[in-house]
Amino acid sequence: MAVKLQRQRNNRKARREVNVHQNRWKKGYISTIDNSRRDTQSFSDLTNMEIVQDYVVRPRPPLVKYGVQPDKPVIGRTNIRYNDTRSIIWMMDDAGTGKLYKQTDGGAFTSIGGTYDSSAWSMGVQAKAKLYMYNGVNNLSYIKLNDNSVNTYTSLATPVISSVVKSGMAGSAYTHYYRVTANNEVGESIASGVGSVTSGKIRQSWIENTDYTTTTWTAVPGATSYTIYYGDKATDTFELYTVAENATISFIDYGTLAENTFKLAPEGNSTEGAIFTWMYADAKNSQIFGVTKENKLFYSAPGTGDFSPYNGGGWVGIDEDGDTKLNYVDGFRNGKGDPVITVSARGAAGKGKLFHVSFETLTVGDQVIVYPNVYEANGQSGTYAPRATLKERDSLYYFTGQDVRSTGTSQNIVNILTTDTISQVIEPDLEKINLAHLHKSCGVSYRDRLYFALPVGSDENNEIWYLDLSRKNAWILRWPIPAKDLWLYEDSNGNTHFCALVNNKVLEFTRKGAQTHQDDGVGWRSNVGFSSLTWDEDGLSLGSIRNQYFKLLFPKGTINANATGLTRKGVTTSVGSDSYTVTTTPTAYDEWVYDMFEYDEDPGVVETYGKSVAVLRIKPRGLLNQLDWNVTADTAGSDYTLSAVSTRGFAIDQLTLKTGV
């Protein structure tokens, strides 16, 4: 008997109070750290949840339809602004052909037309009053926003010189050579064959309006202008003059114009327009940049869509025939903060490269030559997902296939651009992303959060994850939403709509006037969970948890709390649950007061209110080594804010986990 009393007294001495408070989850979602070693300020599950206020959680905003819905499969989208009105240009699959449509403020769709590949996702960049369309399949085209006309670039034929006639010059000691090219808004054709005429004077000695030549050529369908080249050698003809309009097919050379000796007659044709996989328009000077599958970066002459190297545009090869593939271009900065064009190249196994392109000048005589200077940025990583590459807080955020990177700046001997991993806490989730289809992912930055729609174990986007920059880069996932596209749209009233294309429906995340906890009228499941609470730093002791409380703010619908425990022998079992269903209370009396109302009098509408606070209580059963908890809701109309979880009881240090015994 004495032995028995002694053992009881020792057990009491070994008891320690358990009083765990969880009311600020600063770490967000973490999957890299194993259960029982988890920080109590993190979550193991945040399905359809978001972190709000001071690091507490609430079911995410519901999705509701925004505006008139598309009646054809959507295969592309671009936002535009013209004449102080913002609109969306849609690409839709119209019976196997990509067609363009315009929509403003969610109103009716207006057909624009065009002919595009129906299997490729189309995007566009706006420069001045033109929207340039690209999809990696079709040649470059653009929409003139003043009349919504679609203009497709087609390769121009080479002009043919029909005659070169001299006037006022006798003799044949000198030969004058001419060539002509046809131009459109994106480039220049191959120069014509040489036309020539002989005279007795060099061109510099001609008498103005007396000595001259007239060059005539055949019209080229689709040309917007023609450029004449002159030289005193058949092999070297230089730019002389550009004749506007297609109807003019002759040029009189009076000998007064100087040749541009830095521009030879072109031997290549740039009038068809490149096939771009990604484009960027620099707002500073309306210069357009685009990358192709051939690892070329094209750039236009400022203020134009002309990529001809003979007209101020051009292209430069970057890692041509190398082990990376160009797939993204944007305006960014180098490590010193200087504005540069930044190009991403995807490599293999999560590798790749970033390149900076700056435009340098070289002065030769009175001519200024502008040329691209390409140099590799620090860090060996490039994006796998151009549409999910986001620029925020003067950094680029992107998926590499192995992790999520963010560019920063490090000051060393010189300032360099660094690419730091920001996804260490979700590595097991990253491994589930389908890398073969990661290029389909998309993203948007909104209210200091970065939202990514990703293909997680799927061939198509099926989950949304977000990174909360305002809350120390906390990750929140997952929202099981198959969003093919994400974007922000500002309507004519200045309201911003956070939209998603889901199952070919245009939906908006909003709490304004929307039924909570449902998408387009269909309820969904939310789950916030923690795994696992332990009672000592080694996670070995057993504990007797008397009560676990869940404080809910503004609860609506039905909310459930569940607890699961790990027994002394390592068996996981359910140890308790509780649920709450909102009830309402009338603001008036439950019974009529005789001297105030007659029994047959209509009292009108009796207002009701729900509880602003609810507490769920679980009394876990048995001695437990670990305790997991989660809060769920499944019905449309449910809502709550999880303010705090309090776990109370005591631990017994002398009783430890014993598995396999």
URTAHU-V747472 format. One record per helix or strand. SS is the DSSP state (A for helix, B for strand). FROM is the first residue (numbers start at 1). LEN is the number of residues. If there is no record, write none. Layout:
# URTAHU-V747472
ss/from/len
SS/FROM/LEN
SS/FROM/LEN
This chain:
# URTAHU-V747472
ss/from/len
A/2/13
B/15/8
B/28/2
B/42/2
B/45/3
B/49/4
B/56/4
B/62/4
B/73/10
B/85/10
B/97/7
B/110/7
B/122/6
B/130/5
B/141/4
B/149/4
B/161/7
B/174/10
B/188/1
B/195/5
A/203/3
B/212/6
B/225/9
B/236/9
B/250/4
B/260/5
B/278/5
B/287/5
B/296/4
B/314/4
B/325/9
B/339/8
B/352/13
B/367/10
A/386/3
B/390/3
B/395/5
B/404/8
B/415/7
A/424/7
B/433/1
A/435/6
B/442/5
B/449/6
B/456/1
B/463/6
A/469/3
B/474/6
B/483/8
B/496/7
B/505/6
B/518/2
B/522/2
B/526/8
B/541/16
B/558/9
B/572/10
B/584/3
B/608/3
B/613/6
B/623/2
B/626/8
B/639/18
